[in-house]
Amino acid sequence: MFKNKKRVFVVEDNLLIRTAVKRSLESTEDFELVGEWDDALGLGKQISLNRPDILLLDLRLRDSNGLDLLPELKKNYPSMKVVVYTMKEDMPTFLAAVKAGADGYILKSDNPLSLGSSLNLALDGKFVTSRQFSQIQKRASGDDKFNPLEKAVLQQLKSGTALSKVLEEASVSKEQLEEVLMSLKVKLEAKSYPDLVRIIKEKTFA
């Protein structure tokens, strides 16, 4: 029976990596590579022409930073999943990608055979990450999952406290609160601030 394949677009300035991604996708029955691009110039036109379901985005392009492209991509193509595909293993970059709206964060050093399953998870609405980052989400439940500041913010948001009041009551800077919210989004697999609040209100926390 004919199967509709999911359409993948790759934004990557390294030809060897683009070729490796193509081979990985061709080894599955779920995906087809509908386009490749190596910088930001003209990217929007290519996306509109090829209408991908999911886009793999490198963070280091010839003329731009993928992190700067992410918010615009999510705004202009809300139905398209955007998964970061990078060599950068540091936590600040990971959290910045989450904040910018990424639907996943996969390292190029991962087994290429796992790429297809990761993309399927992203298309199902799950935030996909490489193993070292996924440990944030998969820690044991209970007191180990959230630090004291995160717990305090959780309880305030659950009770409906406004962010301005959270800042005041938690005695933290705006930047610190943003980091806490990003961490909570990752741990609770929330896609946005409203989604985070919804999850917090629906769940019971220790």
Residue pairs with C-beta under 8 A, 6 or more apart in sequence:
3 29
3 30
5 29
5 30
5 31
5 32
6 30
6 31
6 32
6 53
6 54
6 119
6 120
6 123
7 31
7 32
7 34
7 50
7 51
7 52
7 53
7 54
8 25
8 31
8 32
8 33
8 34
8 52
8 53
8 54
8 55
8 56
8 119
9 33
9 34
9 35
9 36
9 37
9 46
9 47
9 50
9 52
9 54
9 55
9 56
10 18
10 21
10 22
10 33
10 35
10 36
10 37
10 55
10 56
10 85
11 36
11 37
11 38
11 43
11 55
11 56
11 57
11 58
11 61
11 66
11 69
12 18
12 21
12 36
12 38
12 56
12 58
12 85
13 38
13 39
13 58
13 60
13 61
13 62
14 58
17 58
17 108
18 36
18 38
20 112
21 33
21 56
21 85
21 112
21 115
22 33
22 36
23 112
24 112
24 113
24 115
24 116
25 31
25 32
25 33
25 115
25 116
26 33
27 113
27 116
28 116
30 116
30 119
30 120
31 116
31 119
34 50
34 51
34 52
35 46
35 47
35 49
35 50
35 52
37 43
37 46
38 61
38 62
39 61
39 62
39 63
39 64
40 61
40 63
40 64
40 69
41 63
43 69
44 76
47 55
47 73
47 77
47 80
52 80
53 80
53 81
53 123
54 80
54 81
54 82
54 83
54 103
54 119
54 122
54 123
55 73
55 77
55 80
55 81
55 82
55 83
56 83
56 85
56 106
57 66
57 69
57 70
57 73
57 82
57 83
57 84
57 85
57 102
58 66
58 84
58 85
58 86
59 65
59 66
59 67
59 84
59 86
59 88
59 93
59 97
60 66
60 86
60 87
60 88
61 69
66 84
66 86
67 93
67 96
67 97
67 100
70 82
70 84
70 97
70 100
70 101
70 102
71 100
71 101
73 80
73 82
73 101
74 82
74 100
74 101
81 103
81 104
81 122
81 123
82 101
82 102
82 103
83 102
83 103
83 104
83 105
83 106
83 118
83 119
83 122
83 128
84 97
84 102
84 104
84 105
84 106
85 106
85 108
86 93
86 105
86 106
86 107
86 108
87 107
87 108
87 109
88 94
89 107
89 132
91 133
94 105
94 129
94 133
95 179
95 182
95 183
95 186
97 105
98 105
98 127
98 182
98 185
98 186
99 178
99 182
99 185
101 191
101 192
103 122
103 127
103 128
103 191
104 118
104 121
104 122
104 127
104 128
104 129
105 128
105 129
105 130
105 133
106 115
106 118
106 128
106 129
106 130
107 130
109 130
110 118
110 130
110 131
118 128
119 128
121 128
122 128
125 191
126 189
127 137
127 186
127 189
127 191
129 136
129 137
133 186
136 183
136 186
136 187
137 186
137 187
137 189
139 145
139 187
141 206
142 206
143 206
145 187
146 154
146 184
146 187
146 205
149 170
149 172
149 176
149 180
150 180
150 183
150 184
150 187
151 205
152 169
152 170
153 166
153 170
153 177
153 180
153 181
153 184
154 184
154 200
154 205
155 205
156 165
156 166
156 169
156 170
157 166
157 196
157 197
157 200
157 201
158 200
158 201
158 205
161 169
163 177
166 177
167 173
167 174
167 177
170 177
172 180
181 193
181 196
184 190
184 196
184 200
185 191
185 192
185 193
185 196
188 196
188 199
188 200
188 203
189 199
190 196
190 198
190 199
